[in-house]
Amino acid sequence: MRGVTSCWIALVLVGCNKPADKPADTTVGEVPEMESAPATISLADAAGTWKVRSTVEGSESTVVTYDMRINEDRSGWSITFPNRKPIPVRVVAVEGDSIVSEAGPFESALRKGVQVSTHVVARLQNDKLVGTTVARYQVTGPDSVARLRFEGTRAP
């Protein structure tokens, strides 16, 4: 019975409270500002050859350099490591501010004799090509995936 009485008392107290003063509505007749949409990217924006420097996350001393050739359409893309043949790149998606691409399997530039496939997300930022790479090595064990960050500048 005490529980029922306590509930009734609580309800009466809540119901008798004076509502807080409602602030004046200052937005009547005004259109609220919309957040600006993220910049969209086109393949033409990124077309050209890029000198790329990539570092393994957690080990800034592990550096890989390569050239990346980007066309205005999804065909003919490639990456070329020093003293190696070009590796074809597949464009998976162009959405919002990002270009997603994949390559491989090919012989890793970091692990001699090991095959790797890469998944790359790239963006244009301050006239540079920046992004991340997830490298999946064809090995068993805990070192089968590496995450890298890269930055590229347009080749002259």
Buried (B, 14 or more C-beta within 10 A) or exposed (E): EEEEEEEEEEEEEEEEEEEEEEEEEEEEEEEEEEEEEEEEBEBEBBBBBBBBEBBBEEEEEEEBEBBBBBBEEBEEBBBBBEEEEBBEBEBBEBEEBBBBBBBBBBBBBBBEEBBBBBBBBBBBEEEBBBBBBBBBBEBEEEEEEBEBBBBBEEEE
